[in-house]
């Protein structure tokens, strides 16, 4: 996330609108010069590189854009360094072995160093170099990806600006047409507090203010959908983690045929909000295509449920449920193999508030759906209200217990039999 001071100079305010200063093709010459500086410092300390970058580059460079590009390249370099560690011994292992030996020995420093190095199969110099190699001041500049080019740095820098703004949002609305399910999948994967509705009508402009809904100002084709998402500034807890999750949604929008994002962001101090609008064609790039399963949690649940409940068919990503103007995308549908009338929907919920769950349950009642099991991550409770009493829910930490899901289904069946209610 870019610091607020840097974010403020990377955008301008026009009325109540935020206009980012995007990187363009005109920035590519100095971005190439910056890449050359990184290449010249490969293997040396990052502090030495940053000392050099305090001096002007050979090509004229906008100061705030240079700072953003440096952050982007530093992140790439650190990721490459983690993937290809240069230390002969893992720093934590080196410290543990050396400090333990020093605590139980009266020998001189060099003797302890050589003794521990021999036990680890490295030289004393390699051990001493590895000792604090994971500290930021000691980190080395790693070689940048060979396919990296100035245009990609520009796109990544634009993405850094946009996602940093969105991480300061109180509310986000995304209107998409075509391939909306991929976007919804990712929103569910990262656990965002999100409601989904059909985008079939023209909506008038509305002033963006704290607590007021954001409204898109365009006609969306019938296959469109609208996602209304709570922003980090609307939560009490987990705001940093939630902000990263929300920001990860931005490059996924490029997989939709068209999109328009509107966000109420706190760019300055205080509670005053300004509007950021992001549309198809803006230079933010696209994220990687999603894998088959949203998470290991989901994959493990599929395996565990099929083993524990052979009488039930587990359908992944069933058709969305229409509830008025709202669309509901369940994660799974459970269908009994001997009785097709016994059908249940199952949804895995990430970040949540009591208000969010009450609205979800109200939409399901509107669609005459009562057979829904909510699987709720008990670590991602983002407000001070409690779980609605009418919710058929189980809480999980690292895995979803299929026996708990079956227990809810069987308990409901017994209640129906005793009351004479028909299954829905």
Secondary structure by P-SEA (a helix, b strand, c coil): cccaaaaaaaccccccbbbbbcccccaaaaaaaaaaaaaaaccccaaaaaaaacccccccccaaaaaaaaaaaaaaaaaaaaacccccccaaaaaaaaaaaaaaccccaaaaaaaaaaaacccaaaaaaacccccccccccccccccccaaaaaaaaaaaaaaaaaaaccbbbbbbcccaaaaaaaaaaacccbbbbbccccccbbbbcccbbbbbcccccccbbbbbbbcccccccaaaaaaaaaaaacccccccccbbbbbbcccccccbbbbbbbcccccccccccccccccaaaaaaaaaaaaacccbbbbccccccccccbbbbbcbbbbccccccbbbbbbbbccccaaaaaaaaaaaaaaccccccccccccccccccccccccccccccccccaaaaaaaaaaaaaaaaaaccccc
